[in-house]
């Protein structure tokens, strides 16, 4: 890791009122400026963001079902020195994945589900965790053990939700919401995403391996997150649960969308911040400016969009239409990480495909969604939707 590239980024935000806002009340302009400046402070407070070098990462593709299209004779990888050949190889592979995405996100059901009890550092009492071996193997052993914190409903119920946190979320994130859902009669598994929490490799301080300038590794991490999520429903079925929902925030929302598109068991979906193309968020978001900095010298956003087509929600709305699902989309007016225009495109796609959906808009930004009072507004919308829809 090149430590000298830490904190190499500066970022400013244009808080000048947009054209459509110029005729609005001065208090609205003042509030907009305040929210944008607050979001910028929160997205720039971390001091350990690292600009990593661009890599195609085709070695990560070797175990993908789409790679081995010729049975026992997988296609040879191009030389790492041949940039254009690497891009052509990945584009060909991506087209195959999009045609056979059910295979790409398929898996062998784990056989080692286990519910353990342990005391989390900083807490007094023991908590329950579902653990199992991820069907997607990675070179990082610590990342191959899946962990999901378990909050069973206080009263007997057959309703369950899998909760997928945001990128670089802390182990304590969303626990209050899990407890609220348990009180509402909804059992909840709070999944630790790949390369997060106890799955974080020792050579990283942040969950960089989940989203990075390594194209293949980012796709593989997404595939692993989707597969791990679907495995959680296998365990829930074994426990007798029958009505399933999913709740994803930010990056977790992307993972939740992909999991639901490929799993008919997931009928109720709450997408807390949503976007269309994986690449567009990385390219325009404040939170991913260091990832963009590693990619921009070699790829533009159009080529990056093609490279990450297999993990972009935009390409899977047709699969949603084939299944009966209820959708809640929550987005924030002053979001500088998932720009509102992308969230509106998601809403438009649900409408264009005739998919049952509702929309809630928060008067805050991406990071400030987790702050008072907006976290209570967000939690209210989520809890009410899951309570009435499951």
N, C-alpha and C positions, 0 to 999 in steps of 0.2 A: 504494500500500500504506500502510495506517495503522500507522506504526511505533509509535504510542502504545499499540497493542493487543498488542504483544509482551509475553510473560510476564504477561498479565493473569489467568492462571488459577492457582488453587491447588487441590491435589487431595490428599485424605486417603483412606486405606483403613481399613475396619473390620477389625481383626485379632482381634476377639473370636471365640473358637471357635464354630462353627455348632452348632445344636441336636444334629445327628447326631454331633458330635465331642465332646460334653461328657463322654461316658462313656469316651472313649479315653484311652490312656496319656498322662501329662503330657509325655513326650518328643515325642509326636506333635503335641500342641498347641504346644509350643515350636518345633518344626520348621515348622509351618504359619505361625506368626507371623513367623518368620525369613524364610521364602520370600516372604510377602506384602510384608514391609517391603523386602526386596531388590528385588523386582519394581517396587515403587513408586519406589524410588530411581532405578532404571534408566529408567523411563518418564518421569521428571520432570527428568532431568539436562540435556536439551536446552534451550537458551535462545533458540532462534530460531523457535519455533512462533508462528504468526500466526493470529489470528481474522479470517477473511475474511467479507465480507457474503454473505448468502443471495442467490442468483440462480436463476431457473428455467433460464436458459441455453438457451432454445429455438432460438437461432441455431445451436447445435451440431447440431441435428437435421436440417438442410436436406439433407445428403448421405446420410442413412440410407435404405436401400431401402424401409422401411416408410412413410416420409414421402411418397414419390412414388407413392402408390397409384393415382393417376389418370393414369398414363403421363407425358406431357410437361407436365402441369399440376399441379405440387405445391400442396398446400393452403396457403392464406395463414396466416401466423402471427398469433396474437392480439396485441393491443397489450401492450407490456411493463407498462403501468400497470394492466391488468386482471388482478389476481392470480388470481381464481377461474377466469377463462377460460384462463389459462396452465396451471393445474392440470388442468382438464378436457381440454385439448388433449393434455397429456402422458399422461394416463390412457388416452385413446383410442388414442394412438400405442403405448403400452406393451402394451395388449391385442392390437393388431395384430402387434407384434413377437413376443409369446409364441406366437401362432398360426403365425407365419412366421419362427421364429428361425433356420432354416437360411438364409433369405435375408438376415437381419440380420447374421449372422456369415459371410456369403459374401464373396468378393473376387476380383479378377483377379490371377492369378499374376504376381509380379514378373519382369521380363526382365533385370534388371541385377545378379543375384547376383555377388558378387566376394569372393574370399578375399585379404585383405591382411595384411601383416606390419608390425608397429610395436612400438616399445619404450614400454611404459607408464611414465610418470613414477614414479621410485622403484624401478624394476626394472632389472636389468642386461641381460637378453637379450630378444630380440624375441618377441612372441606373435602368434598368428594370430587374425584376426577375420573372421567372415562379415559382410558389409555388403550392404544392398539398400534400395531406396526402399519405404517402407511404403505399401501400397495405400490406407490411410486417411490422407487429407491433413488436416493441421491448419494453423492460422495461424502456427505456430512452425516455421520451416524446420529448425532444429537437431533438432527432435523427429521429423522426417519421414524421417531416415536411421536405419535399424535397424542395430544392432551386436550381434553375439553372439560371445563369445570361444570359440574352438574348441580342444577337447582330444580329438584322435583316439586311439583305443585303441592300445596299444603293439603288440598282435598283431592281424593281420587279423581282422576281425569284421564282421558285418552288423547288429550291435546298436547302437542309438543312443538317447540321451535328450536332451530339451530341458529345461533347468533354469531355473525362474522364481524369482528371489529375492523377498525380502520388501520391503515399502514402505520407501522411503528407505534401501535397502541401499547399501553402499559398493561401488565397482568391484572391490575385492579380496574381497568376500564370496563364500564357497562355492568358492573356487579350490582349496583343499585337498581338498574333496570331489570336485571335478572330476578332480583328479589320481588320487585313489583309484579312481574309477570307470574311468578310462582303464587303470589297472593291472589292473582286473577284466575288461578286454576290452569295456568299454562306452564308445563315443565319446560326447562330451557337448558340447552347445552351451549356454553360459551366457548367456542373453538379458538384455540391458539393457532394462528395462521402459520404456514411454512416460514421458517427463519424468524419467528417471533418468540418472545418469552423464553420458556425452557428449550425451545428449538433453535435458539440463536447460536450460530457457530462461534467459537472462542476468538476467532480472528476478526470479528466485526463488533462494532459498538451499536450500530443501527441495523434495521432489517433491510440492508442494501441488496441482499441477494434475491429478494422478492421482486424488486423493480430496479433495474440497473441498465447501463449501456450494453450489457451482455444480452443480446437478443434471444438466443436460445435458452439461456438460464431463466430469463423472465417468463418465457412461454412455459417452460417446464414447471416453474414455481406456481404458475396459474393452474396448470393441469393438475398439479398435486393438491392445490387448495380445493379445486372442484371435486376431485376424487375423495379426498379426506372428508369433505362435507357430506357427500353421498353415503359414505360409510357410516356416518353418524346416524343416518336414518335406518340403516340396516340394524344397528344396535337398538334403536328406539322401537323398531318393529318387534324385535325379540322380547322387549319388555312389555309388549302389549299395546303400544300406542298406535293410533289409527289415523288421527287428523293432524297433518303436518304443515307447518309454516316455516318461513325463513326470514331473517332480518339481517341485512348487510348495510354497513356504513362505509362510504367512500370506496377504497379498494375492496373492502368486504362486500360492498354493493355490487361491484363488477363480478366478483367470485359468485355471489348469490344468484345473480342473473344467469350466469353460465350453468351453474348447478341446476337451477330450476328448469332451464330450457332443455336439459338432458335427463330430467328425472320427473316422471309424471306423478310421483307421490307428493311432490311439493306443490300444494294448491294455493297457498296463501303467501304472498310475497310483499315485504316492506323494504323498499329501496331508499335508504337514507342518504341522499345525494346520489345522483345518477348521471351517467354520461354515455356517449355512443361509441367512440373509437378510443381504444387504449392510448394510441399515439397522440391524439389531440390533447388529452389531459396532461400527458408528460410534457408536451411541447408548450402549452400555454399556462400551466399551473405554477403558482409560486412555490408550492411544496416540492416540486420536482425540477426546479431550475438547475440543480447540480447534475441531475440525470441528463437533462437536455444538453448541458455543457459538454458532456462526454460524447454525445451522439452528433451534435450539430456540425462538427468539423468534417464529417464523412457522409451524413445522410440528411436530406431535407424531410419535412414532415410527411409529404406524400409517399416517399419511399418507406419511411418508418411505418406509416399506416398499413401499407401492404405487408411489411415484415411481421406486424403484430395482428393481422387480420383474424387469425385463429383464436385470439383471446379478446376480441372486441365484441361487445354486446350487439352492436349495429348489425352484425351478420347473422343473428339468431332470432330475429323477431318472427320469422315464419315458423320456427319450431314452437314458439310460445302460442301461436295461433292454433296449432294442432292440438293443444291441450287446454282443458278448462281450468283457468286460474283467476284469482283475484289479486289486484295489484294496488299498492300504495306507493306513490312517488313523492318524496319530500325533497325540496331543494331550497336554496337560500338566495335571496335577492342580491346580496353583496359578496357572493362566493368568488374568491380569487384563485381557488384550487380546482374546483369543478365549475367552470364558467356557466352561468345560468343559460346561455344560449344552447349549450349542449344538453342540459337537463330538459329544456323545452323541446329539443329534437327527439329526446326519448319519449316525452309525452305525446308528441305528434305521431311517432311511430306506433305507439300503443293504440292511438285513436284510428290511424290509417289501417291497422290490422284487425280492428274490431275487438280488441282485447279489453275486458272489464278492468277499469282502473279508476282511481281517484287521485287527486293532487292536492298537496298542502304546501304552502309557501311560507318560509320563515323570514322575518325582517332582520336577518343577520348575515354572517358569512360562514365559511366552512369551519374554521377553528372555533369561532365564537358560538357555534351551535352547542358546543360542550360547556358553555359558560351560562351563569345565571343572568337573565331569566329564561334564556332560549332553550336550555336543556330541559326545562320543565314543559315548555310548549312542545318540544320535539317528543319527549316521553309520553305526553298526553295523546298526541296524534297516533303514535305507534301502539300504545297500550289499547286505546279505544278500537283501532282497526283490527288488531289481532284478536281482541276479546270478542268482537262482533262477527268476525269473518271465519274463525276456526270452528 
